[in-house]
Amino acid sequence: MGIANVMKMLDLGDKPTHSPYDLLDILQGGIGARSIATLEKSLDIKPAQMARILGVSPKTLERYKADTRKKLSPTISERIMRIATLKERALEVFDDDVKAIGWLQSPSVALGWRAPVDIIPFNLGIDLVMNELGRIEHGLVS
């Protein structure tokens, strides 16, 4: 799982990312609002669900998406990057985009019968989903 794949997924261009500090600089400056639509498509979710994941109102999400040249806040940029990293991790574990998306959208016993996309609006949810992906990868399905 590489940050280069995540940056490519979000269409962030060829900015140098030789270390985590380069990524911090990118996040601090904000990523482009077009990354929202790209992530929405990558996760195969509706705008209302994306608004919930990002912790913004549907109207705010519409405004972000209307001006794709706009830079997002560092907080929203980081959330998008974390969700994109999670999607990349699911793709790595399942080795198939359809299977990865299917898993992300399906309730899981290990996640309290919640679908991963339903708990990723919270940092704890992202951590729980990442941990579960690690267990699946190592054959420790709960």
N, CA, C and O atoms as a GROMACS GRO file, in nm:
protein
  568
    1MET      N    1   0.086  -0.117   0.000
    1MET     CA    2   0.000   0.000   0.000
    1MET      C    3   0.090   0.122   0.000
    1MET      O    4   0.166   0.144   0.094
    2GLY      N    5   0.079   0.200  -0.105
    2GLY     CA    6   0.165   0.315  -0.113
    2GLY      C    7   0.087   0.444  -0.125
    2GLY      O    8  -0.023   0.448  -0.180
    3ILE      N    9   0.147   0.548  -0.072
    3ILE     CA   10   0.084   0.679  -0.080
    3ILE      C   11   0.072   0.723  -0.225
    3ILE      O   12  -0.017   0.800  -0.259
    4ALA      N   13   0.163   0.675  -0.310
    4ALA     CA   14   0.156   0.710  -0.452
    4ALA      C   15   0.024   0.660  -0.513
    4ALA      O   16  -0.036   0.730  -0.595
    5ASN      N   17  -0.019   0.540  -0.475
    5ASN     CA   18  -0.146   0.487  -0.525
    5ASN      C   19  -0.264   0.570  -0.476
    5ASN      O   20  -0.358   0.595  -0.552
    6VAL      N   21  -0.259   0.613  -0.351
    6VAL     CA   22  -0.366   0.696  -0.295
    6VAL      C   23  -0.369   0.830  -0.366
    6VAL      O   24  -0.476   0.881  -0.400
    7MET      N   25  -0.252   0.888  -0.388
    7MET     CA   26  -0.246   1.017  -0.457
    7MET      C   27  -0.297   1.004  -0.599
    7MET      O   28  -0.363   1.095  -0.651
    8LYS      N   29  -0.267   0.893  -0.663
    8LYS     CA   30  -0.316   0.869  -0.798
    8LYS      C   31  -0.468   0.853  -0.796
    8LYS      O   32  -0.538   0.908  -0.881
    9MET      N   33  -0.519   0.777  -0.698
    9MET     CA   34  -0.663   0.757  -0.685
    9MET      C   35  -0.735   0.891  -0.670
    9MET      O   36  -0.842   0.910  -0.728
   10LEU      N   37  -0.678   0.982  -0.594
   10LEU     CA   38  -0.740   1.112  -0.569
   10LEU      C   39  -0.704   1.215  -0.674
   10LEU      O   40  -0.748   1.330  -0.666
   11ASP      N   41  -0.624   1.175  -0.774
   11ASP     CA   42  -0.585   1.264  -0.883
   11ASP      C   43  -0.514   1.388  -0.827
   11ASP      O   44  -0.550   1.501  -0.860
   12LEU      N   45  -0.414   1.364  -0.741
   12LEU     CA   46  -0.340   1.474  -0.679
   12LEU      C   47  -0.215   1.513  -0.755
   12LEU      O   48  -0.140   1.601  -0.712
   13GLY      N   49  -0.192   1.451  -0.866
   13GLY     CA   50  -0.077   1.487  -0.948
   13GLY      C   51   0.049   1.416  -0.902
   13GLY      O   52   0.044   1.315  -0.833
   14ASP      N   53   0.161   1.473  -0.942
   14ASP     CA   54   0.292   1.411  -0.915
   14ASP      C   55   0.371   1.487  -0.810
   14ASP      O   56   0.492   1.506  -0.826
   15LYS      N   57   0.305   1.530  -0.705
   15LYS     CA   58   0.376   1.601  -0.599
   15LYS      C   59   0.471   1.503  -0.530
   15LYS      O   60   0.435   1.387  -0.508
   16PRO      N   61   0.591   1.549  -0.497
   16PRO     CA   62   0.687   1.456  -0.434
   16PRO      C   63   0.642   1.414  -0.295
   16PRO      O   64   0.600   1.497  -0.214
   17THR      N   65   0.650   1.286  -0.268
   17THR     CA   66   0.617   1.233  -0.135
   17THR      C   67   0.724   1.132  -0.096
   17THR      O   68   0.703   1.011  -0.097
   18HIS      N   69   0.839   1.185  -0.063
   18HIS     CA   70   0.952   1.101  -0.025
   18HIS      C   71   0.946   1.061   0.123
   18HIS      O   72   1.014   0.968   0.166
   19SER      N   73   0.866   1.133   0.198
   19SER     CA   74   0.853   1.103   0.340
   19SER      C   75   0.714   1.144   0.386
   19SER      O   76   0.643   1.214   0.315
   20PRO      N   77   0.676   1.100   0.506
   20PRO     CA   78   0.547   1.143   0.560
   20PRO      C   79   0.538   1.295   0.576
   20PRO      O   80   0.429   1.352   0.576
   21TYR      N   81   0.652   1.360   0.590
   21TYR     CA   82   0.652   1.506   0.606
   21TYR      C   83   0.610   1.576   0.478
   21TYR      O   84   0.548   1.682   0.483
   22ASP      N   85   0.642   1.516   0.363
   22ASP     CA   86   0.594   1.571   0.236
   22ASP      C   87   0.442   1.564   0.231
   22ASP      O   88   0.376   1.657   0.185
   23LEU      N   89   0.387   1.453   0.278
   23LEU     CA   90   0.243   1.437   0.281
   23LEU      C   91   0.179   1.539   0.376
   23LEU      O   92   0.074   1.596   0.345
   24LEU      N   93   0.243   1.562   0.490
   24LEU     CA   94   0.192   1.664   0.582
   24LEU      C   95   0.185   1.801   0.515
   24LEU      O   96   0.089   1.875   0.534
   25ASP      N   97   0.287   1.833   0.437
   25ASP     CA   98   0.288   1.962   0.366
   25ASP      C   99   0.171   1.970   0.267
   25ASP      O  100   0.106   2.073   0.256
   26ILE      N  101   0.146   1.860   0.196
   26ILE     CA  102   0.034   1.857   0.102
   26ILE      C  103  -0.098   1.876   0.176
   26ILE      O  104  -0.182   1.954   0.133
   27LEU      N  105  -0.115   1.804   0.286
   27LEU     CA  106  -0.240   1.815   0.362
   27LEU      C  107  -0.256   1.954   0.422
   27LEU      O  108  -0.367   2.008   0.424
   28GLN      N  109  -0.149   2.011   0.471
   28GLN     CA  110  -0.157   2.144   0.532
   28GLN      C  111  -0.202   2.248   0.430
   28GLN      O  112  -0.276   2.341   0.463
   29GLY      N  113  -0.156   2.233   0.306
   29GLY     CA  114  -0.198   2.325   0.201
   29GLY      C  115  -0.337   2.296   0.148
   29GLY      O  116  -0.394   2.379   0.077
   30GLY      N  117  -0.391   2.181   0.181
   30GLY     CA  118  -0.524   2.141   0.136
   30GLY      C  119  -0.517   2.073   0.000
   30GLY      O  120  -0.441   2.114  -0.088
   31ILE      N  121  -0.597   1.970  -0.016
   31ILE     CA  122  -0.605   1.903  -0.146
   31ILE      C  123  -0.724   1.961  -0.222
   31ILE      O  124  -0.813   2.022  -0.162
   32GLY      N  125  -0.725   1.941  -0.351
   32GLY     CA  126  -0.832   1.997  -0.434
   32GLY      C  127  -0.967   1.933  -0.408
   32GLY      O  128  -0.977   1.814  -0.377
   33ALA      N  129  -1.070   2.014  -0.420
   33ALA     CA  130  -1.207   1.967  -0.396
   33ALA      C  131  -1.248   1.858  -0.493
   33ALA      O  132  -1.340   1.780  -0.464
   34ARG      N  133  -1.183   1.850  -0.610
   34ARG     CA  134  -1.219   1.745  -0.707
   34ARG      C  135  -1.195   1.605  -0.649
   34ARG      O  136  -1.252   1.507  -0.697
   35SER      N  137  -1.110   1.596  -0.546
   35SER     CA  138  -1.084   1.466  -0.484
   35SER      C  139  -1.209   1.407  -0.419
   35SER      O  140  -1.217   1.286  -0.401
   36ILE      N  141  -1.304   1.491  -0.384
   36ILE     CA  142  -1.428   1.442  -0.323
   36ILE      C  143  -1.504   1.355  -0.422
   36ILE      O  144  -1.543   1.243  -0.390
   37ALA      N  145  -1.525   1.406  -0.541
   37ALA     CA  146  -1.598   1.329  -0.643
   37ALA      C  147  -1.522   1.203  -0.681
   37ALA      O  148  -1.581   1.098  -0.705
   38THR      N  149  -1.390   1.214  -0.685
   38THR     CA  150  -1.307   1.098  -0.719
   38THR      C  151  -1.322   0.989  -0.613
   38THR      O  152  -1.337   0.872  -0.647
   39LEU      N  153  -1.319   1.028  -0.486
   39LEU     CA  154  -1.334   0.930  -0.378
   39LEU      C  155  -1.475   0.873  -0.375
   39LEU      O  156  -1.494   0.754  -0.353
   40GLU      N  157  -1.573   0.957  -0.396
   40GLU     CA  158  -1.712   0.913  -0.402
   40GLU      C  159  -1.729   0.803  -0.507
   40GLU      O  160  -1.793   0.701  -0.482
   41LYS      N  161  -1.672   0.826  -0.623
   41LYS     CA  162  -1.679   0.727  -0.732
   41LYS      C  163  -1.601   0.600  -0.694
   41LYS      O  164  -1.648   0.489  -0.720
   42SER      N  165  -1.484   0.617  -0.634
   42SER     CA  166  -1.402   0.503  -0.597
   42SER      C  167  -1.471   0.413  -0.495
   42SER      O  168  -1.456   0.291  -0.498
   43LEU      N  169  -1.548   0.473  -0.404
   43LEU     CA  170  -1.620   0.397  -0.302
   43LEU      C  171  -1.760   0.354  -0.349
   43LEU      O  172  -1.827   0.275  -0.282
   44ASP      N  173  -1.803   0.407  -0.464
   44ASP     CA  174  -1.936   0.378  -0.519
   44ASP      C  175  -2.044   0.413  -0.417
   44ASP      O  176  -2.130   0.331  -0.383
   45ILE      N  177  -2.038   0.538  -0.369
   45ILE     CA  178  -2.137   0.585  -0.272
   45ILE      C  179  -2.206   0.710  -0.324
   45ILE      O  180  -2.158   0.774  -0.418
   46LYS      N  181  -2.317   0.742  -0.263
   46LYS     CA  182  -2.397   0.858  -0.301
   46LYS      C  183  -2.346   0.983  -0.226
   46LYS      O  184  -2.281   0.972  -0.123
   47PRO      N  185  -2.376   1.102  -0.280
   47PRO     CA  186  -2.331   1.225  -0.216
   47PRO      C  187  -2.374   1.239  -0.069
   47PRO      O  188  -2.296   1.288   0.013
   48ALA      N  189  -2.494   1.197  -0.035
   48ALA     CA  190  -2.540   1.208   0.104
   48ALA      C  191  -2.450   1.126   0.198
   48ALA      O  192  -2.419   1.170   0.308
   49GLN      N  193  -2.408   1.009   0.152
   49GLN     CA  194  -2.320   0.926   0.234
   49GLN      C  195  -2.181   0.989   0.243
   49GLN      O  196  -2.117   0.983   0.348
   50MET      N  197  -2.134   1.049   0.133
   50MET     CA  198  -2.004   1.116   0.136
   50MET      C  199  -2.008   1.234   0.232
   50MET      O  200  -1.911   1.257   0.306
   51ALA      N  201  -2.117   1.309   0.233
   51ALA     CA  202  -2.130   1.422   0.326
   51ALA      C  203  -2.119   1.373   0.470
   51ALA      O  204  -2.052   1.434   0.552
   52ARG      N  205  -2.186   1.262   0.499
   52ARG     CA  206  -2.181   1.205   0.635
   52ARG      C  207  -2.040   1.161   0.670
   52ARG      O  208  -1.993   1.185   0.781
   53ILE      N  209  -1.971   1.096   0.576
   53ILE     CA  210  -1.835   1.048   0.600
   53ILE      C  211  -1.741   1.165   0.629
   53ILE      O  212  -1.654   1.155   0.715
   54LEU      N  213  -1.760   1.275   0.555
   54LEU     CA  214  -1.672   1.391   0.574
   54LEU      C  215  -1.715   1.481   0.689
   54LEU      O  216  -1.642   1.572   0.728
   55GLY      N  217  -1.834   1.455   0.743
   55GLY     CA  218  -1.882   1.536   0.854
   55GLY      C  219  -1.924   1.676   0.812
   55GLY      O  220  -1.908   1.772   0.887
   56VAL      N  221  -1.980   1.686   0.692
   56VAL     CA  222  -2.029   1.815   0.643
   56VAL      C  223  -2.174   1.797   0.599
   56VAL      O  224  -2.221   1.685   0.579
   57SER      N  225  -2.244   1.908   0.584
   57SER     CA  226  -2.381   1.901   0.536
   57SER      C  227  -2.382   1.872   0.386
   57SER      O  228  -2.285   1.900   0.316
   58PRO      N  229  -2.491   1.815   0.336
   58PRO     CA  230  -2.501   1.792   0.191
   58PRO      C  231  -2.484   1.922   0.111
   58PRO      O  232  -2.427   1.920   0.002
   59LYS      N  233  -2.533   2.032   0.164
   59LYS     CA  234  -2.520   2.162   0.095
   59LYS      C  235  -2.373   2.204   0.087
   59LYS      O  236  -2.328   2.253  -0.016
   60THR      N  237  -2.299   2.186   0.196
   60THR     CA  238  -2.156   2.218   0.196
   60THR      C  239  -2.083   2.129   0.096
   60THR      O  240  -1.995   2.176   0.024
   61LEU      N  241  -2.118   2.002   0.094
   61LEU     CA  242  -2.056   1.911  -0.002
   61LEU      C  243  -2.082   1.959  -0.146
   61LEU      O  244  -1.992   1.956  -0.230
   62GLU      N  245  -2.204   2.002  -0.173
   62GLU     CA  246  -2.237   2.054  -0.306
   62GLU      C  247  -2.149   2.174  -0.340
   62GLU      O  248  -2.099   2.185  -0.452
   63ARG      N  249  -2.130   2.263  -0.244
   63ARG     CA  250  -2.045   2.382  -0.268
   63ARG      C  251  -1.901   2.341  -0.296
   63ARG      O  252  -1.838   2.396  -0.386
   64TYR      N  253  -1.850   2.245  -0.220
   64TYR     CA  254  -1.713   2.197  -0.245
   64TYR      C  255  -1.701   2.141  -0.386
   64TYR      O  256  -1.606   2.172  -0.458
   65LYS      N  257  -1.798   2.060  -0.425
   65LYS     CA  258  -1.791   1.994  -0.554
   65LYS      C  259  -1.816   2.089  -0.672
   65LYS      O  260  -1.775   2.061  -0.784
   66ALA      N  261  -1.883   2.203  -0.644
   66ALA     CA  262  -1.911   2.300  -0.750
   66ALA      C  263  -1.785   2.374  -0.795
   66ALA      O  264  -1.774   2.414  -0.911
   67ASP      N  265  -1.690   2.391  -0.703
   67ASP     CA  266  -1.566   2.462  -0.736
   67ASP      C  267  -1.449   2.367  -0.716
   67ASP      O  268  -1.386   2.366  -0.611
   68THR      N  269  -1.420   2.288  -0.820
   68THR     CA  270  -1.318   2.184  -0.808
   68THR      C  271  -1.177   2.240  -0.794
   68THR      O  272  -1.084   2.166  -0.760
   69ARG      N  273  -1.159   2.369  -0.820
   69ARG     CA  274  -1.025   2.429  -0.805
   69ARG      C  275  -0.998   2.469  -0.660
   69ARG      O  276  -0.884   2.492  -0.621
   70LYS      N  277  -1.103   2.476  -0.582
   70LYS     CA  278  -1.090   2.516  -0.442
   70LYS      C  279  -1.008   2.414  -0.364
   70LYS      O  280  -1.018   2.294  -0.386
   71LYS      N  281  -0.928   2.464  -0.272
   71LYS     CA  282  -0.853   2.377  -0.182
   71LYS      C  283  -0.937   2.353  -0.057
   71LYS      O  284  -0.998   2.445  -0.003
   72LEU      N  285  -0.940   2.230  -0.014
   72LEU     CA  286  -1.015   2.193   0.106
   72LEU      C  287  -0.933   2.223   0.230
   72LEU      O  288  -0.811   2.240   0.223
   73SER      N  289  -0.999   2.231   0.343
   73SER     CA  290  -0.929   2.255   0.470
   73SER      C  291  -0.836   2.138   0.499
   73SER      O  292  -0.858   2.027   0.449
   74PRO      N  293  -0.733   2.161   0.578
   74PRO     CA  294  -0.645   2.050   0.616
   74PRO      C  295  -0.720   1.936   0.684
   74PRO      O  296  -0.686   1.819   0.664
   75THR      N  297  -0.822   1.967   0.763
   75THR     CA  298  -0.899   1.864   0.832
   75THR      C  299  -0.975   1.776   0.733
   75THR      O  300  -0.971   1.654   0.743
   76ILE      N  301  -1.045   1.838   0.638
   76ILE     CA  302  -1.118   1.761   0.537
   76ILE      C  303  -1.020   1.688   0.447
   76ILE      O  304  -1.044   1.573   0.408
   77SER      N  305  -0.909   1.752   0.414
   77SER     CA  306  -0.807   1.689   0.329
   77SER      C  307  -0.753   1.562   0.395
   77SER      O  308  -0.737   1.459   0.330
   78GLU      N  309  -0.725   1.571   0.525
   78GLU     CA  310  -0.674   1.454   0.596
   78GLU      C  311  -0.778   1.342   0.600
   78GLU      O  312  -0.743   1.225   0.584
   79ARG      N  313  -0.904   1.377   0.620
   79ARG     CA  314  -1.009   1.276   0.626
   79ARG      C  315  -1.020   1.205   0.491
   79ARG      O  316  -1.032   1.083   0.485
   80ILE      N  317  -1.016   1.282   0.383
   80ILE     CA  318  -1.022   1.223   0.249
   80ILE      C  319  -0.903   1.131   0.227
   80ILE      O  320  -0.917   1.022   0.173
   81MET      N  321  -0.786   1.175   0.269
   81MET     CA  322  -0.665   1.094   0.252
   81MET      C  323  -0.675   0.964   0.333
   81MET      O  324  -0.636   0.858   0.285
   82ARG      N  325  -0.728   0.972   0.454
   82ARG     CA  326  -0.743   0.851   0.536
   82ARG      C  327  -0.843   0.753   0.475
   82ARG      O  328  -0.820   0.632   0.476
   83ILE      N  329  -0.954   0.805   0.423
   83ILE     CA  330  -1.054   0.719   0.362
   83ILE      C  331  -0.998   0.657   0.233
   83ILE      O  332  -1.022   0.539   0.206
   84ALA      N  333  -0.926   0.736   0.155
   84ALA     CA  334  -0.865   0.683   0.033
   84ALA      C  335  -0.761   0.576   0.067
   84ALA      O  336  -0.750   0.477  -0.004
   85THR      N  337  -0.687   0.596   0.174
   85THR     CA  338  -0.589   0.497   0.218
   85THR      C  339  -0.660   0.368   0.260
   85THR      O  340  -0.612   0.258   0.231
   86LEU      N  341  -0.772   0.383   0.328
   86LEU     CA  342  -0.851   0.266   0.368
   86LEU      C  343  -0.902   0.191   0.245
   86LEU      O  344  -0.895   0.068   0.240
   87LYS      N  345  -0.951   0.263   0.146
   87LYS     CA  346  -0.998   0.199   0.022
   87LYS      C  347  -0.884   0.126  -0.047
   87LYS      O  348  -0.901   0.015  -0.096
   88GLU      N  349  -0.767   0.189  -0.051
   88GLU     CA  350  -0.649   0.127  -0.113
   88GLU      C  351  -0.612   0.000  -0.036
   88GLU      O  352  -0.572  -0.100  -0.097
   89ARG      N  353  -0.624   0.003   0.095
   89ARG     CA  354  -0.593  -0.114   0.178
   89ARG      C  355  -0.692  -0.227   0.150
   89ARG      O  356  -0.652  -0.343   0.139
   90ALA      N  357  -0.820  -0.193   0.138
   90ALA     CA  358  -0.921  -0.295   0.106
   90ALA      C  359  -0.892  -0.356  -0.031
   90ALA      O  360  -0.907  -0.477  -0.049
   91LEU      N  361  -0.852  -0.275  -0.124
   91LEU     CA  362  -0.818  -0.326  -0.258
   91LEU      C  363  -0.697  -0.419  -0.251
   91LEU      O  364  -0.690  -0.519  -0.321
   92GLU      N  365  -0.602  -0.383  -0.166
   92GLU     CA  366  -0.483  -0.467  -0.148
   92GLU      C  367  -0.520  -0.603  -0.088
   92GLU      O  368  -0.468  -0.707  -0.130
   93VAL      N  369  -0.609  -0.603   0.010
   93VAL     CA  370  -0.649  -0.726   0.078
   93VAL      C  371  -0.734  -0.815  -0.012
   93VAL      O  372  -0.713  -0.936  -0.017
   94PHE      N  373  -0.829  -0.757  -0.083
   94PHE     CA  374  -0.922  -0.836  -0.163
   94PHE      C  375  -0.875  -0.855  -0.308
   94PHE      O  376  -0.928  -0.940  -0.380
   95ASP      N  377  -0.777  -0.778  -0.349
   95ASP     CA  378  -0.716  -0.791  -0.482
   95ASP      C  379  -0.819  -0.779  -0.595
   95ASP      O  380  -0.799  -0.832  -0.704
   96ASP      N  381  -0.929  -0.708  -0.568
   96ASP     CA  382  -1.033  -0.690  -0.668
   96ASP      C  383  -1.120  -0.573  -0.623
   96ASP      O  384  -1.169  -0.571  -0.510
   97ASP      N  385  -1.138  -0.476  -0.712
   97ASP     CA  386  -1.212  -0.355  -0.676
   97ASP      C  387  -1.357  -0.386  -0.639
   97ASP      O  388  -1.409  -0.330  -0.543
   98VAL      N  389  -1.423  -0.472  -0.714
   98VAL     CA  390  -1.562  -0.505  -0.686
   98VAL      C  391  -1.575  -0.573  -0.549
   98VAL      O  392  -1.666  -0.542  -0.473
   99LYS      N  393  -1.485  -0.665  -0.520
   99LYS     CA  394  -1.488  -0.733  -0.389
   99LYS      C  395  -1.459  -0.636  -0.275
   99LYS      O  396  -1.523  -0.641  -0.170
  100ALA      N  397  -1.363  -0.547  -0.296
  100ALA     CA  398  -1.328  -0.448  -0.193
  100ALA      C  399  -1.446  -0.357  -0.164
  100ALA      O  400  -1.481  -0.335  -0.048
  101ILE      N  401  -1.509  -0.305  -0.268
  101ILE     CA  402  -1.626  -0.217  -0.250
  101ILE      C  403  -1.740  -0.295  -0.186
  101ILE      O  404  -1.809  -0.244  -0.098
  102GLY      N  405  -1.761  -0.416  -0.230
  102GLY     CA  406  -1.866  -0.499  -0.172
  102GLY      C  407  -1.846  -0.520  -0.023
  102GLY      O  408  -1.941  -0.511   0.055
  103TRP      N  409  -1.723  -0.547   0.016
  103TRP     CA  410  -1.693  -0.566   0.158
  103TRP      C  411  -1.714  -0.437   0.235
  103TRP      O  412  -1.772  -0.438   0.344
  104LEU      N  413  -1.669  -0.326   0.180
  104LEU     CA  414  -1.682  -0.197   0.248
  104LEU      C  415  -1.828  -0.158   0.268
  104LEU      O  416  -1.860  -0.083   0.361
  105GLN      N  417  -1.917  -0.208   0.183
  105GLN     CA  418  -2.058  -0.171   0.191
  105GLN      C  419  -2.146  -0.275   0.259
  105GLN      O  420  -2.267  -0.255   0.273
  106SER      N  421  -2.088  -0.386   0.302
  106SER     CA  422  -2.166  -0.494   0.361
  106SER      C  423  -2.148  -0.500   0.512
  106SER      O  424  -2.036  -0.481   0.562
  107PRO      N  425  -2.256  -0.526   0.585
  107PRO     CA  426  -2.243  -0.542   0.730
  107PRO      C  427  -2.146  -0.656   0.765
  107PRO      O  428  -2.140  -0.758   0.696
  108SER      N  429  -2.072  -0.635   0.871
  108SER     CA  430  -1.971  -0.732   0.915
  108SER      C  431  -1.995  -0.769   1.061
  108SER      O  432  -2.015  -0.682   1.146
  109VAL      N  433  -1.994  -0.897   1.088
  109VAL     CA  434  -2.008  -0.944   1.226
  109VAL      C  435  -1.900  -0.881   1.314
  109VAL      O  436  -1.928  -0.837   1.425
  110ALA      N  437  -1.777  -0.878   1.262
  110ALA     CA  438  -1.664  -0.827   1.339
  110ALA      C  439  -1.676  -0.677   1.370
  110ALA      O  440  -1.612  -0.627   1.462
  111LEU      N  441  -1.759  -0.608   1.294
  111LEU     CA  442  -1.778  -0.464   1.316
  111LEU      C  443  -1.915  -0.436   1.378
  111LEU      O  444  -1.973  -0.330   1.357
  112GLY      N  445  -1.965  -0.532   1.453
  112GLY     CA  446  -2.093  -0.514   1.521
  112GLY      C  447  -2.210  -0.507   1.425
  112GLY      O  448  -2.306  -0.434   1.448
  113TRP      N  449  -2.202  -0.583   1.318
  113TRP     CA  450  -2.304  -0.588   1.214
  113TRP      C  451  -2.322  -0.453   1.144
  113TRP      O  452  -2.430  -0.420   1.095
  114ARG      N  453  -2.215  -0.375   1.143
  114ARG     CA  454  -2.216  -0.248   1.071
  114ARG      C  455  -2.132  -0.262   0.945
  114ARG      O  456  -2.034  -0.336   0.943
  115ALA      N  457  -2.171  -0.191   0.841
  115ALA     CA  458  -2.089  -0.187   0.720
  115ALA      C  459  -1.973  -0.091   0.745
  115ALA      O  460  -1.991   0.013   0.809
  116PRO      N  461  -1.854  -0.123   0.696
  116PRO     CA  462  -1.741  -0.033   0.714
  116PRO      C  463  -1.770   0.112   0.674
  116PRO      O  464  -1.730   0.204   0.745
  117VAL      N  465  -1.840   0.135   0.562
  117VAL     CA  466  -1.869   0.273   0.522
  117VAL      C  467  -1.957   0.347   0.621
  117VAL      O  468  -1.961   0.470   0.622
  118ASP      N  469  -2.029   0.273   0.704
  118ASP     CA  470  -2.115   0.336   0.804
  118ASP      C  471  -2.040   0.381   0.928
  118ASP      O  472  -2.090   0.464   1.003
  119ILE      N  473  -1.920   0.327   0.950
  119ILE     CA  474  -1.846   0.366   1.071
  119ILE      C  475  -1.723   0.452   1.041
  119ILE      O  476  -1.656   0.500   1.133
  120ILE      N  477  -1.692   0.471   0.912
  120ILE     CA  478  -1.572   0.550   0.881
  120ILE      C  479  -1.587   0.701   0.896
  120ILE      O  480  -1.489   0.773   0.876
  121PRO      N  481  -1.705   0.753   0.931
  121PRO     CA  482  -1.708   0.896   0.964
  121PRO      C  483  -1.631   0.926   1.093
  121PRO      O  484  -1.606   1.043   1.124
  122PHE      N  485  -1.594   0.823   1.166
  122PHE     CA  486  -1.522   0.840   1.293
  122PHE      C  487  -1.382   0.784   1.281
  122PHE      O  488  -1.360   0.680   1.219
  123ASN      N  489  -1.285   0.852   1.341
  123ASN     CA  490  -1.148   0.802   1.338
  123ASN      C  491  -1.140   0.663   1.400
  123ASN      O  492  -1.068   0.577   1.349
  124LEU      N  493  -1.213   0.640   1.507
  124LEU     CA  494  -1.216   0.507   1.567
  124LEU      C  495  -1.269   0.405   1.467
  124LEU      O  496  -1.218   0.294   1.459
  125GLY      N  497  -1.371   0.442   1.391
  125GLY     CA  498  -1.425   0.353   1.289
  125GLY      C  499  -1.322   0.318   1.183
  125GLY      O  500  -1.311   0.202   1.142
  126ILE      N  501  -1.247   0.418   1.138
  126ILE     CA  502  -1.142   0.392   1.040
  126ILE      C  503  -1.040   0.293   1.097
  126ILE      O  504  -0.998   0.200   1.029
  127ASP      N  505  -1.002   0.315   1.223
  127ASP     CA  506  -0.905   0.225   1.288
  127ASP      C  507  -0.961   0.082   1.298
  127ASP      O  508  -0.889  -0.014   1.272
  128LEU      N  509  -1.088   0.069   1.335
  128LEU     CA  510  -1.149  -0.063   1.346
  128LEU      C  511  -1.154  -0.134   1.210
  128LEU      O  512  -1.128  -0.254   1.202
  129VAL      N  513  -1.186  -0.059   1.105
  129VAL     CA  514  -1.192  -0.119   0.971
  129VAL      C  515  -1.052  -0.160   0.927
  129VAL      O  516  -1.034  -0.268   0.870
  130MET      N  517  -0.953  -0.076   0.950
  130MET     CA  518  -0.815  -0.110   0.912
  130MET      C  519  -0.768  -0.234   0.988
  130MET      O  520  -0.703  -0.322   0.930
  131ASN      N  521  -0.802  -0.243   1.116
  131ASN     CA  522  -0.764  -0.361   1.194
  131ASN      C  523  -0.832  -0.486   1.140
  131ASN      O  524  -0.770  -0.592   1.131
  132GLU      N  525  -0.959  -0.474   1.103
  132GLU     CA  526  -1.031  -0.589   1.049
  132GLU      C  527  -0.972  -0.633   0.916
  132GLU      O  528  -0.964  -0.753   0.888
  133LEU      N  529  -0.931  -0.538   0.833
  133LEU     CA  530  -0.866  -0.573   0.706
  133LEU      C  531  -0.736  -0.650   0.732
  133LEU      O  532  -0.704  -0.743   0.659
  134GLY      N  533  -0.664  -0.611   0.836
  134GLY     CA  534  -0.542  -0.684   0.872
  134GLY      C  535  -0.572  -0.827   0.915
  134GLY      O  536  -0.499  -0.920   0.880
  135ARG      N  537  -0.680  -0.844   0.992
  135ARG     CA  538  -0.719  -0.979   1.035
  135ARG      C  539  -0.760  -1.064   0.915
  135ARG      O  540  -0.723  -1.181   0.905
  136ILE      N  541  -0.836  -1.005   0.823
  136ILE     CA  542  -0.876  -1.079   0.703
  136ILE      C  543  -0.753  -1.119   0.623
  136ILE      O  544  -0.743  -1.233   0.576
  137GLU      N  545  -0.661  -1.028   0.607
  137GLU     CA  546  -0.539  -1.056   0.530
  137GLU      C  547  -0.461  -1.173   0.588
  137GLU      O  548  -0.400  -1.251   0.515
  138HIS      N  549  -0.463  -1.185   0.720
  138HIS     CA  550  -0.387  -1.292   0.786
  138HIS      C  551  -0.473  -1.413   0.820
  138HIS      O  552  -0.429  -1.501   0.894
  139GLY      N  553  -0.594  -1.418   0.766
  139GLY     CA  554  -0.679  -1.534   0.786
  139GLY      C  555  -0.741  -1.544   0.924
  139GLY      O  556  -0.781  -1.652   0.967
  140LEU      N  557  -0.748  -1.432   0.994
  140LEU     CA  558  -0.804  -1.431   1.129
  140LEU      C  559  -0.943  -1.369   1.129
  140LEU      O  560  -0.974  -1.285   1.214
  141VAL      N  561  -1.026  -1.409   1.035
  141VAL     CA  562  -1.158  -1.352   1.022
  141VAL      C  563  -1.238  -1.380   1.148
  141VAL      O  564  -1.247  -1.494   1.195
  142SER      N  565  -1.298  -1.272   1.203
  142SER     CA  566  -1.374  -1.291   1.327
  142SER      C  567  -1.522  -1.293   1.300
  142SER      O  568  -1.602  -1.308   1.392
   0.00000   0.00000   0.00000
